[in-house]
Amino acid sequence: MKYIMTDATIETLDVRNMQPRERHPAIFARLDALKQGDILRLINDHDPAPLRYQLLAERPDMFTWKPEKQGPEEWIIRIQKVESE
């Protein structure tokens, strides 16, 4: 994996007020729209581990996952789109 750090755009998506069934489709749509090196800063009201597993299964080696805050009431994850070597 090649990390791209220059001129990265950081987009924030707060899904706490979304219906649970709408969250993953909205997150994946935003992730797919990112350019290489850009970051989605995800804010959630619970541990998004199932999202991480889905991301690893459906889009392997396309994103990095870096927690900023891990509960108990708010989880913030920085998900960066990377370039595969």
N, CA, C and O atoms as a GROMACS GRO file, in nm:
protein
  340
    1MET      N    1   0.083  -0.118   0.000
    1MET     CA    2   0.000   0.000   0.000
    1MET      C    3   0.087   0.124   0.000
    1MET      O    4   0.190   0.128   0.068
    2LYS      N    5   0.047   0.222  -0.075
    2LYS     CA    6   0.118   0.349  -0.078
    2LYS      C    7   0.030   0.454  -0.012
    2LYS      O    8  -0.085   0.474  -0.052
    3TYR      N    9   0.082   0.519   0.090
    3TYR     CA   10   0.009   0.624   0.159
    3TYR      C   11   0.030   0.756   0.087
    3TYR      O   12   0.143   0.790   0.051
    4ILE      N   13  -0.076   0.828   0.068
    4ILE     CA   14  -0.069   0.957   0.000
    4ILE      C   15  -0.104   1.064   0.103
    4ILE      O   16  -0.215   1.064   0.157
    5MET      N   17  -0.011   1.154   0.130
    5MET     CA   18  -0.033   1.252   0.235
    5MET      C   19  -0.047   1.395   0.184
    5MET      O   20  -0.094   1.482   0.258
    6THR      N   21  -0.007   1.423   0.062
    6THR     CA   22  -0.009   1.561   0.015
    6THR      C   23  -0.148   1.602  -0.033
    6THR      O   24  -0.216   1.526  -0.102
    7ASP      N   25  -0.188   1.721   0.005
    7ASP     CA   26  -0.313   1.779  -0.040
    7ASP      C   27  -0.436   1.690  -0.017
    7ASP      O   28  -0.528   1.690  -0.099
    8ALA      N   29  -0.438   1.617   0.090
    8ALA     CA   30  -0.552   1.531   0.121
    8ALA      C   31  -0.671   1.617   0.164
    8ALA      O   32  -0.657   1.709   0.245
    9THR      N   33  -0.786   1.584   0.111
    9THR     CA   34  -0.910   1.647   0.154
    9THR      C   35  -0.970   1.562   0.265
    9THR      O   36  -0.975   1.440   0.254
   10ILE      N   37  -1.015   1.627   0.371
   10ILE     CA   38  -1.079   1.556   0.482
   10ILE      C   39  -1.227   1.593   0.481
   10ILE      O   40  -1.264   1.709   0.495
   11GLU      N   41  -1.310   1.491   0.466
   11GLU     CA   42  -1.455   1.511   0.465
   11GLU      C   43  -1.511   1.445   0.591
   11GLU      O   44  -1.471   1.333   0.624
   12THR      N   45  -1.601   1.511   0.660
   12THR     CA   46  -1.661   1.455   0.781
   12THR      C   47  -1.803   1.408   0.751
   12THR      O   48  -1.882   1.478   0.688
   13LEU      N   49  -1.833   1.287   0.799
   13LEU     CA   50  -1.967   1.231   0.786
   13LEU      C   51  -2.013   1.185   0.924
   13LEU      O   52  -1.956   1.092   0.981
   14ASP      N   53  -2.115   1.250   0.976
   14ASP     CA   54  -2.172   1.216   1.106
   14ASP      C   55  -2.299   1.134   1.081
   14ASP      O   56  -2.398   1.188   1.030
   15VAL      N   57  -2.296   1.007   1.116
   15VAL     CA   58  -2.410   0.919   1.088
   15VAL      C   59  -2.498   0.895   1.211
   15VAL      O   60  -2.589   0.813   1.206
   16ARG      N   61  -2.472   0.964   1.319
   16ARG     CA   62  -2.546   0.939   1.443
   16ARG      C   63  -2.696   0.962   1.432
   16ARG      O   64  -2.774   0.896   1.501
   17ASN      N   65  -2.738   1.052   1.346
   17ASN     CA   66  -2.881   1.080   1.332
   17ASN      C   67  -2.946   1.008   1.215
   17ASN      O   68  -3.064   1.030   1.186
   18MET      N   69  -2.872   0.922   1.148
   18MET     CA   70  -2.926   0.846   1.035
   18MET      C   71  -2.990   0.718   1.085
   18MET      O   72  -2.953   0.665   1.190
   19GLN      N   73  -3.087   0.667   1.009
   19GLN     CA   74  -3.145   0.537   1.040
   19GLN      C   75  -3.037   0.431   1.022
   19GLN      O   76  -2.959   0.439   0.926
   20PRO      N   77  -3.028   0.332   1.111
   20PRO     CA   78  -2.923   0.230   1.100
   20PRO      C   79  -2.914   0.165   0.962
   20PRO      O   80  -2.803   0.140   0.914
   21ARG      N   81  -3.026   0.137   0.898
   21ARG     CA   82  -3.022   0.068   0.768
   21ARG      C   83  -2.966   0.158   0.657
   21ARG      O   84  -2.927   0.108   0.552
   22GLU      N   85  -2.962   0.288   0.680
   22GLU     CA   86  -2.911   0.382   0.580
   22GLU      C   87  -2.762   0.412   0.596
   22GLU      O   88  -2.700   0.467   0.506
   23ARG      N   89  -2.706   0.375   0.710
   23ARG     CA   90  -2.569   0.416   0.740
   23ARG      C   91  -2.465   0.356   0.646
   23ARG      O   92  -2.391   0.431   0.583
   24HIS      N   93  -2.458   0.223   0.636
   24HIS     CA   94  -2.354   0.161   0.554
   24HIS      C   95  -2.361   0.204   0.408
   24HIS      O   96  -2.258   0.237   0.350
   25PRO      N   97  -2.481   0.204   0.346
   25PRO     CA   98  -2.486   0.251   0.207
   25PRO      C   99  -2.436   0.395   0.191
   25PRO      O  100  -2.366   0.426   0.094
   26ALA      N  101  -2.470   0.483   0.285
   26ALA     CA  102  -2.425   0.622   0.277
   26ALA      C  103  -2.274   0.632   0.294
   26ALA      O  104  -2.207   0.708   0.224
   27ILE      N  105  -2.220   0.555   0.388
   27ILE     CA  106  -2.075   0.558   0.412
   27ILE      C  107  -2.000   0.505   0.290
   27ILE      O  108  -1.902   0.566   0.247
   28PHE      N  109  -2.045   0.392   0.235
   28PHE     CA  110  -1.976   0.335   0.119
   28PHE      C  111  -1.985   0.428  -0.002
   28PHE      O  112  -1.890   0.437  -0.079
   29ALA      N  113  -2.097   0.497  -0.019
   29ALA     CA  114  -2.109   0.592  -0.130
   29ALA      C  115  -2.007   0.704  -0.115
   29ALA      O  116  -1.945   0.746  -0.212
   30ARG      N  117  -1.990   0.753   0.008
   30ARG     CA  118  -1.892   0.860   0.033
   30ARG      C  119  -1.750   0.809   0.014
   30ARG      O  120  -1.666   0.878  -0.044
   31LEU      N  121  -1.722   0.687   0.063
   31LEU     CA  122  -1.588   0.630   0.047
   31LEU      C  123  -1.554   0.609  -0.100
   31LEU      O  124  -1.442   0.638  -0.142
   32ASP      N  125  -1.648   0.558  -0.176
   32ASP     CA  126  -1.624   0.533  -0.318
   32ASP      C  127  -1.599   0.662  -0.395
   32ASP      O  128  -1.531   0.661  -0.498
   33ALA      N  129  -1.653   0.773  -0.347
   33ALA     CA  130  -1.636   0.902  -0.414
   33ALA      C  131  -1.504   0.971  -0.380
   33ALA      O  132  -1.467   1.068  -0.445
   34LEU      N  133  -1.433   0.920  -0.279
   34LEU     CA  134  -1.305   0.981  -0.242
   34LEU      C  135  -1.201   0.961  -0.351
   34LEU      O  136  -1.200   0.859  -0.420
   35LYS      N  137  -1.114   1.060  -0.364
   35LYS     CA  138  -0.997   1.045  -0.450
   35LYS      C  139  -0.885   0.983  -0.365
   35LYS      O  140  -0.889   0.988  -0.242
   36GLN      N  141  -0.786   0.926  -0.432
   36GLN     CA  142  -0.676   0.866  -0.358
   36GLN      C  143  -0.611   0.970  -0.268
   36GLN      O  144  -0.582   1.082  -0.312
   37GLY      N  145  -0.589   0.933  -0.144
   37GLY     CA  146  -0.529   1.022  -0.046
   37GLY      C  147  -0.631   1.096   0.039
   37GLY      O  148  -0.598   1.144   0.148
   38ASP      N  149  -0.754   1.107  -0.009
   38ASP     CA  150  -0.856   1.178   0.068
   38ASP      C  151  -0.902   1.095   0.187
   38ASP      O  152  -0.887   0.973   0.190
   39ILE      N  153  -0.959   1.164   0.284
   39ILE     CA  154  -0.996   1.102   0.412
   39ILE      C  155  -1.144   1.128   0.441
   39ILE      O  156  -1.194   1.240   0.424
   40LEU      N  157  -1.211   1.023   0.484
   40LEU     CA  158  -1.346   1.037   0.539
   40LEU      C  159  -1.333   1.025   0.690
   40LEU      O  160  -1.286   0.923   0.741
   41ARG      N  161  -1.375   1.128   0.759
   41ARG     CA  162  -1.374   1.128   0.906
   41ARG      C  163  -1.516   1.092   0.949
   41ARG      O  164  -1.608   1.173   0.942
   42LEU      N  165  -1.532   0.969   0.994
   42LEU     CA  166  -1.662   0.913   1.027
   42LEU      C  167  -1.691   0.932   1.176
   42LEU      O  168  -1.607   0.901   1.261
   43ILE      N  169  -1.809   0.984   1.207
   43ILE     CA  170  -1.853   1.000   1.346
   43ILE      C  171  -1.974   0.911   1.366
   43ILE      O  172  -2.073   0.920   1.292
   44ASN      N  173  -1.966   0.823   1.466
   44ASN     CA  174  -2.070   0.724   1.491
   44ASN      C  175  -2.102   0.718   1.640
   44ASN      O  176  -2.023   0.764   1.723
   45ASP      N  177  -2.218   0.660   1.674
   45ASP     CA  178  -2.259   0.649   1.813
   45ASP      C  179  -2.230   0.513   1.874
   45ASP      O  180  -2.268   0.486   1.989
   46HIS      N  181  -2.164   0.426   1.798
   46HIS     CA  182  -2.125   0.295   1.850
   46HIS      C  183  -1.999   0.250   1.777
   46HIS      O  184  -1.961   0.309   1.676
   47ASP      N  185  -1.936   0.148   1.826
   47ASP     CA  186  -1.814   0.095   1.766
   47ASP      C  187  -1.845   0.047   1.624
   47ASP      O  188  -1.928  -0.041   1.606
   48PRO      N  189  -1.780   0.104   1.522
   48PRO     CA  190  -1.810   0.066   1.384
   48PRO      C  191  -1.732  -0.056   1.335
   48PRO      O  192  -1.701  -0.066   1.217
   49ALA      N  193  -1.701  -0.149   1.425
   49ALA     CA  194  -1.626  -0.269   1.386
   49ALA      C  195  -1.693  -0.345   1.271
   49ALA      O  196  -1.622  -0.389   1.181
   50PRO      N  197  -1.828  -0.364   1.270
   50PRO     CA  198  -1.889  -0.433   1.156
   50PRO      C  199  -1.863  -0.363   1.022
   50PRO      O  200  -1.848  -0.428   0.920
   51LEU      N  201  -1.859  -0.230   1.024
   51LEU     CA  202  -1.828  -0.155   0.903
   51LEU      C  203  -1.686  -0.185   0.858
   51LEU      O  204  -1.660  -0.205   0.739
   52ARG      N  205  -1.594  -0.190   0.953
   52ARG     CA  206  -1.454  -0.220   0.918
   52ARG      C  207  -1.443  -0.358   0.854
   52ARG      O  208  -1.373  -0.374   0.754
   53TYR      N  209  -1.512  -0.457   0.910
   53TYR     CA  210  -1.507  -0.592   0.853
   53TYR      C  211  -1.566  -0.593   0.712
   53TYR      O  212  -1.513  -0.660   0.623
   54GLN      N  213  -1.675  -0.521   0.692
   54GLN     CA  214  -1.736  -0.514   0.559
   54GLN      C  215  -1.642  -0.444   0.460
   54GLN      O  216  -1.629  -0.487   0.346
   55LEU      N  217  -1.577  -0.338   0.506
   55LEU     CA  218  -1.483  -0.266   0.421
   55LEU      C  219  -1.366  -0.355   0.381
   55LEU      O  220  -1.324  -0.356   0.265
   56LEU      N  221  -1.313  -0.430   0.476
   56LEU     CA  222  -1.202  -0.521   0.447
   56LEU      C  223  -1.243  -0.631   0.349
   56LEU      O  224  -1.164  -0.671   0.264
   57ALA      N  225  -1.367  -0.678   0.360
   57ALA     CA  226  -1.415  -0.786   0.274
   57ALA      C  227  -1.447  -0.736   0.133
   57ALA      O  228  -1.416  -0.803   0.034
   58GLU      N  229  -1.509  -0.619   0.124
   58GLU     CA  230  -1.558  -0.571  -0.006
   58GLU      C  231  -1.460  -0.480  -0.080
   58GLU      O  232  -1.465  -0.469  -0.202
   59ARG      N  233  -1.370  -0.416  -0.005
   59ARG     CA  234  -1.274  -0.324  -0.068
   59ARG      C  235  -1.136  -0.345  -0.004
   59ARG      O  236  -1.081  -0.253   0.056
   60PRO      N  237  -1.082  -0.465  -0.018
   60PRO     CA  238  -0.954  -0.494   0.048
   60PRO      C  239  -0.841  -0.405  -0.004
   60PRO      O  240  -0.831  -0.376  -0.123
   61ASP      N  241  -0.757  -0.362   0.087
   61ASP     CA  242  -0.637  -0.282   0.056
   61ASP      C  243  -0.666  -0.148  -0.011
   61ASP      O  244  -0.577  -0.090  -0.072
   62MET      N  245  -0.788  -0.099   0.001
   62MET     CA  246  -0.821   0.030  -0.061
   62MET      C  247  -0.823   0.144   0.040
   62MET      O  248  -0.818   0.261   0.002
   63PHE      N  249  -0.831   0.110   0.169
   63PHE     CA  250  -0.847   0.213   0.271
   63PHE      C  251  -0.764   0.180   0.395
   63PHE      O  252  -0.740   0.063   0.426
   64THR      N  253  -0.720   0.285   0.465
   64THR     CA  254  -0.662   0.267   0.597
   64THR      C  255  -0.768   0.308   0.699
   64THR      O  256  -0.861   0.382   0.666
   65TRP      N  257  -0.753   0.261   0.820
   65TRP     CA  258  -0.852   0.281   0.927
   65TRP      C  259  -0.776   0.328   1.050
   65TRP      O  260  -0.697   0.252   1.107
   66LYS      N  261  -0.800   0.452   1.092
   66LYS     CA  262  -0.729   0.506   1.208
   66LYS      C  263  -0.828   0.568   1.306
   66LYS      O  264  -0.887   0.672   1.277
   67PRO      N  265  -0.848   0.503   1.422
   67PRO     CA  266  -0.939   0.560   1.522
   67PRO      C  267  -0.883   0.688   1.583
   67PRO      O  268  -0.765   0.696   1.617
   68GLU      N  269  -0.968   0.789   1.596
   68GLU     CA  270  -0.934   0.913   1.666
   68GLU      C  271  -0.991   0.909   1.807
   68GLU      O  272  -0.927   0.952   1.902
   69LYS      N  273  -1.113   0.856   1.819
   69LYS     CA  274  -1.182   0.847   1.948
   69LYS      C  275  -1.261   0.718   1.949
   69LYS      O  276  -1.328   0.684   1.851
   70GLN      N  277  -1.253   0.645   2.060
   70GLN     CA  278  -1.320   0.515   2.068
   70GLN      C  279  -1.410   0.507   2.190
   70GLN      O  280  -1.378   0.442   2.289
   71GLY      N  281  -1.524   0.576   2.181
   71GLY     CA  282  -1.629   0.566   2.280
   71GLY      C  283  -1.601   0.642   2.407
   71GLY      O  284  -1.502   0.714   2.418
   72PRO      N  285  -1.689   0.627   2.504
   72PRO     CA  286  -1.801   0.534   2.507
   72PRO      C  287  -1.926   0.584   2.436
   72PRO      O  288  -2.014   0.504   2.403
   73GLU      N  289  -1.936   0.716   2.411
   73GLU     CA  290  -2.057   0.768   2.347
   73GLU      C  291  -2.036   0.810   2.202
   73GLU      O  292  -2.132   0.827   2.127
   74GLU      N  293  -1.911   0.826   2.164
   74GLU     CA  294  -1.881   0.874   2.029
   74GLU      C  295  -1.755   0.804   1.979
   74GLU      O  296  -1.654   0.796   2.049
   75TRP      N  297  -1.762   0.755   1.855
   75TRP     CA  298  -1.647   0.694   1.788
   75TRP      C  299  -1.616   0.779   1.666
   75TRP      O  300  -1.705   0.811   1.588
   76ILE      N  301  -1.488   0.814   1.650
   76ILE     CA  302  -1.445   0.890   1.534
   76ILE      C  303  -1.332   0.812   1.467
   76ILE      O  304  -1.232   0.779   1.529
   77ILE      N  305  -1.352   0.782   1.339
   77ILE     CA  306  -1.256   0.703   1.263
   77ILE      C  307  -1.215   0.781   1.139
   77ILE      O  308  -1.299   0.838   1.070
   78ARG      N  309  -1.084   0.783   1.112
   78ARG     CA  310  -1.032   0.843   0.988
   78ARG      C  311  -1.005   0.731   0.890
   78ARG      O  312  -0.921   0.644   0.914
   79ILE      N  313  -1.078   0.733   0.780
   79ILE     CA  314  -1.065   0.629   0.678
   79ILE      C  315  -1.006   0.697   0.554
   79ILE      O  316  -1.068   0.785   0.495
   80GLN      N  317  -0.885   0.654   0.517
   80GLN     CA  318  -0.816   0.717   0.405
   80GLN      C  319  -0.810   0.623   0.286
   80GLN      O  320  -0.778   0.505   0.300
   81LYS      N  321  -0.843   0.676   0.169
   81LYS     CA  322  -0.833   0.598   0.046
   81LYS      C  323  -0.688   0.596   0.004
   81LYS      O  324  -0.625   0.701  -0.008
   82VAL      N  325  -0.634   0.478  -0.018
   82VAL     CA  326  -0.492   0.463  -0.053
   82VAL      C  327  -0.477   0.403  -0.191
   82VAL      O  328  -0.572   0.349  -0.249
   83GLU      N  329  -0.357   0.413  -0.242
   83GLU     CA  330  -0.323   0.359  -0.372
   83GLU      C  331  -0.256   0.224  -0.351
   83GLU      O  332  -0.159   0.214  -0.275
   84SER      N  333  -0.304   0.121  -0.417
   84SER     CA  334  -0.239  -0.009  -0.410
   84SER      C  335  -0.114  -0.007  -0.497
   84SER      O  336  -0.112   0.055  -0.604
   85GLU      N  337  -0.012  -0.075  -0.448
   85GLU     CA  338   0.112  -0.081  -0.525
   85GLU      C  339   0.104  -0.187  -0.631
   85GLU      O  340   0.199  -0.208  -0.706
   0.00000   0.00000   0.00000
